[in-house]
Amino acid sequence: MKAKSVSLLLLHYEPGTHREVTRWHEEVHRREMHASVPHMYYSQDWVAPPGHVQARPPTELGAQGGEYATMYFSAGGASELNADVRSYAEQTRGNFHPYQEVIWRGRMDITSAQARAGWELTLDTVPLFANVGLAVQIDELAEPDSAAYTAWSQQLYIPELLRSAALSGIFQMKPIGPDSAKVRVHLLFVERGDPLETFDIVKGRQARTASLYRTVFLGIYVPVTPENYDTYD
């Protein structure tokens, strides 16, 4: 598989600035990132409209986890991705918009990727497909590098969701850095239908194995397009 790592950011924009920051992120920042990090081959911005934020379970993250998510896929490992993004930031003096707050950030190696039954394209195509939604799940493990959690998620949880929800695929990731042993992240790509309906199914699968993990954040998003730059403004 070409995809080896993902950089994921959950973002909050100050009220009254959403159109400005969204346009900058979509039309300037991500393009500059692609031009500067050679092994970064795909990225996408996502927005959670107000009703989608309200549908989230309670979270300890600030700003309820923020209204936006952005993901960058890389053909290099997470350590290489982290080094090259840091180099880019140094060259551009941390080119981040002043009205943008990073709520959560992870540079992560992909540990598992599965597509739904009958998916006739490659696994690498799942994130690039015209998905109508994205669910982000951040789990904190009860035990560091829990083999029981890995077996449960990859052999039971992910296959069950792919059978019961309108998902094209699910990617599981492990961050580098201090959270490496304790945190796992899932990106769940909604292929069709109402993303909120799929989100209800995902929420219904939580807390069945509370002894293995707790979910720190669970959110649902739709793609950012020029037509919804002003979702909040």
N, C-alpha and C positions, 0 to 999 in steps of 0.2 A: 504494500500500500504506500502511496506517495506521502500521504499525511503522516507526519511523525509527532508534531506538537501543535499546541494551540495557545495563543494569548487571549485571555478573556478579561474584559473589564465591565463592571457594573457602574453606571454613571448617573449622577444627578445634575441637572442644569437649573440655574437660578430662575425663578419665575420672571416671565417677560423676556427671556433671552433664548427660548427654545428654538425658534426659527433660525436665529443667527448662528447659534452653536451647531445645530443640526446641519445646516447648510455648509458650515466650515468643516465639520467632521466628515461629511459625505463627499464634498467636492474638492477639498484641499488636503486635509490631514491624512486620510487613508491613502490617497494617491501618492503623497510624499513618502509615506511608510513603504509602499510597494517599490517606489523608486530607490529607496535607501537600503532595504533589507532584501538581498537577492533571492533567498530561499523562501521568502514569504510570497505565496502564490495566490491566495484568495482571502478576502475579508468581506464582512457584511455588518451593517448597523441595524439594530432592532429597537423598537419602541414599544413600551407598555402603556396603552391609553389608560385613562383614569379607572375605567371599569376593570381592566386587567390587573392593575395594582391592587384594587380593592379585593380582588379574588384571591390574593395571596394569603397563605397561612401567616400567622405572626412571625416576625423575624427580629433578631437582635441587631441587624445591620442598620446603619443610619439611613435616614430618608426612606425607610421601608425597602431599602435595596436600590433606590433610584428608579428613574423612569426609562433608562436606556441600557442596552447591552451592545458591546461590539466585540467581534471575534476575528482573529487573524490566524489562518492556517499556514503552517510551515513544513517544508520538506526536510528541515533540519531538526535536531533534537531540541528540547526545551532549554538546555544550557547554552547552546549556540544561539537560539532565538533570543534569549535574555541578554547575552553579551552584545549581539548586534543591535537590539533595540536600545540598549544603554548607550552604545556608541552613537547611534542616531540622535538620541536625546542630548548627548554632549555636543554634537555638532550643531544642533538647532537650539541649544540652550533650553531644552525641555519644552518643545513646541506644543504646549497645551493651552487651551482657551481659558481665559481668566474666569469665565462664568461656569466652568465645568469642574465638578468635584468627583474624584474617583472614590467610590464607595467600597469596592472590592476589586482586587487584581490578582490574577494567577497566570503564570507561565508554566505550561503543563505538558508532560509527555502523554501521548495517547496510549492507554493500556488495553483498550478493547474497542471494537467497532462492530456493530451488527446491523444488518438491514432486515426489513420485513420479509416474510415468505413471499416468493414470487417477484422480488426485486430483480430486474434483469440487467441493471446497470452495475458498474463497479461500486465498491464501498466508497471510494474517493468522490463519487458523484453525489452522494447523499447530501453533504453540506452545500454543494453547488446547485442542487436541484431547485426548482421554483417552489420551495416550501412556503406554506402560508403562515407558519408560526414556528416559534422556538421556545421550548421550556428549558430552563436552567435549574439544575438541582445541585446544591452544595451540601455534602454530608461530612459530619465529623465522626470518625470511627471511635468505638468504645475502647478498642485495643489498637496500638500502633501496628500498621501494616497487617491488618487482620486478614488472615487467609479465609476465615469463615465468611467475612463480609464479601470478599472477592468471589468466592464460590457462589454465595447466595445471589449477588447482583448479576453475575455473568451467566449463571446457569438457570436461575429462576426469575428474578425481577425483570431483567431486560427482555428475555424471550416472552414472558407473560404480557408485558406492556405492548410489545410488537404484535402480539396476537389480538389484543383487545382494544387498541387505540389506533387512530388514523395517523400513524407515524411511518415515515420512510426509513428511519434508522435512528440509532442511539450510539453516541460516542462516550466512552468513559475515559477519564484523565486523572493523572496524579501530578500535583504541583511540585516544582522544585523549591528548595529553600526550607525554612523552619516548619512549614506545614506538610512536608512531604510524607511523613509517616501517618499523619492523622486525618488528612482531608482527601476526599475523592469528589470529582465533579462529573455530572452527566449533562450532555447536550442532547435534547430530544427534539428531533426535527418533525414538525407537523406537516404532513403531506397534503392534506385536503380537509375541507369542512370548516367548522367553527373552532378555532383554537381553544376557546373557553370550554367547549364540550370535551375536548381531549384533555385539557387541564383538570377537569373534574375527575376524569378517570385516573390520571396520575396522582392526584391528591388522595384518591381512595385507596391507592396502593401503599401509602406511607404508614409508618408506625406499626407495621405488621411484625417487624423484627427489631423492636426497640432495644433489645439487648446488644445488638450489633452496632448501632449508629444512632445519631440524631441528625435531622435535617436542619441545617443552619439557614438555608434560603431555598425557596422554591418560587419561581416566577415564570410567567408566560408573556411572550412578545409577538409582535407582527413586524414584517420587514419595513424599514424606513424607505420611503420613496419620495420624489419631489412633491407628490401630491399631499403627503402628510408631514411635511417639515413643521407645520404649525399645529400639530396635534394638541399642544397645550397653550399656545399663544393665540 
